[in-house]
Amino acid sequence: MQRITRLSIGLTLVSLACAAAAQQPIIYPARGQSSAQQQRDTEECHAWAQRTTGVDPVALAEQMASGAPQPQQRGGLLRGAGGGALVGTLIGGVAGGHWGEGAGIGALVGTMGMGMRMRREQRDMEMQQTGMQQQASGQLATYNRAVTACMTGRGYTVE
């Protein structure tokens, strides 16, 4: 389960990086600007876009990397089985001295309950990651539109 969680987090970060790279505008000097001038204009437009939109792409990427949910603790199914067996033993004993049967049924029910809980938590974590990724993608799109507007205003062709 922990391996799947790490893989899921890794895939999310890779897809975010790919989305950011895919959304980044391509800038061409339409009025014969030099490389040095294009570099200055690009830096100034990136700074302007960051101030205007409030989006810092580097901080956003770091936030996505550090904001990833922590992997679940190991042994969840065993804890569920143990707790279920304990409760089942008590119920089986009270219900006519069927300690062993109660423990077996309790362990099964506890394991199933914990498994359902773990799957629900995994699904919730994946939904949270998807939401964070969509929000970050939207913020990057807004930032890149601002860079595009700035560079177009300075005489560049932007695609």
Residue pairs with C-beta under 8 A, 6 or more apart in sequence:
1 71
1 72
1 74
1 76
1 118
1 122
2 71
2 72
2 74
4 122
5 69
5 71
5 72
5 122
5 125
6 71
8 125
8 126
8 129
9 68
9 69
9 129
12 64
12 68
12 129
12 132
12 133
13 64
13 65
13 68
15 133
16 61
16 64
16 133
16 136
16 137
17 61
19 133
19 137
19 140
20 57
20 61
20 140
23 137
23 140
23 141
23 144
24 144
25 144
25 147
25 148
25 151
25 158
25 159
26 158
26 159
27 38
27 42
27 151
27 156
27 157
27 158
28 156
28 157
28 158
28 159
29 37
29 38
29 155
29 156
29 157
30 155
30 156
30 157
31 155
31 156
33 41
33 155
33 156
38 156
41 151
41 154
41 156
42 151
44 150
45 146
45 147
45 150
45 151
45 154
46 147
48 146
48 150
49 55
49 143
49 144
49 146
49 147
49 150
50 56
50 57
50 143
52 146
53 139
53 142
53 143
53 146
55 139
55 140
55 142
55 143
57 140
57 143
60 136
60 139
60 140
63 136
64 132
64 133
64 136
67 132
68 129
69 125
69 128
69 129
72 118
72 121
72 122
76 114
76 117
76 118
77 111
77 114
77 115
77 118
79 114
80 110
80 111
80 112
80 113
80 114
80 115
80 117
81 107
81 108
81 110
81 111
81 114
82 107
82 110
83 110
84 106
84 107
84 108
84 109
84 110
84 111
84 113
85 103
85 104
85 106
85 107
85 110
86 103
86 106
87 106
87 110
88 102
88 103
88 104
88 105
88 106
88 107
88 109
88 110
89 99
89 102
89 103
89 106
90 102
91 102
91 106
92 98
92 99
92 100
92 101
92 102
92 103
92 105
92 106
93 99
93 102
95 102
147 158
148 158
151 158
152 158
